[in-house]
Amino acid sequence: MNKHKFNFFVRPILIALVLAIGWYILKLNGFIFNHDFDTELLSSGTISSLGIFYTLVYAFVLATVWTQFLEVEEAIKIRDKKSFIRHKDKRIPIPIKLLLLVFSTLILGAFFISPFKSNIIGFYSVFAVALGLSMNWAVILELDHPFEGIWNLKIPDEWKEQRKIQKF
């Protein structure tokens, strides 16, 4: 398996597994709330609100990177070098990525402190949420770098010198 497939498929699974195991260890050692905790408020208020904000930010970021990816792809397809040069270096700004990271962390944190009655349900919930968030990140990072990875765009040989992109 090459590096890009690993980053896209295996890394999110490993991240989710490590976080779920971490939750389980914290739960076994008493660091997670077990009973006297207002679960309804957390699940109906906090997690729902965070989920809505996260979804809005993620939808905006995904739409942005998808549009940028398509602009570069279209420029290559129709062999429009000027359009290619104009769009090839567009990336998601770091503050937007940080905003997405903050909401991802808050959502995962809310699941971490939720008092699941069953360890299996808790492990599964933390794993599933962590996997979903990790896969979202994998898709965004993959689309944000159109010349590397699984969905990399093939640049005409005569444009190779224009390919040099900025890395953040």
Summary of the structure (lengths in Angstrom):
residues: 168
radius of gyration: 19.8
end to end distance: 25.6
largest distance: 66.7
contacts: 459
relative contact order: 0.18
helix: 73%
strand: 0%
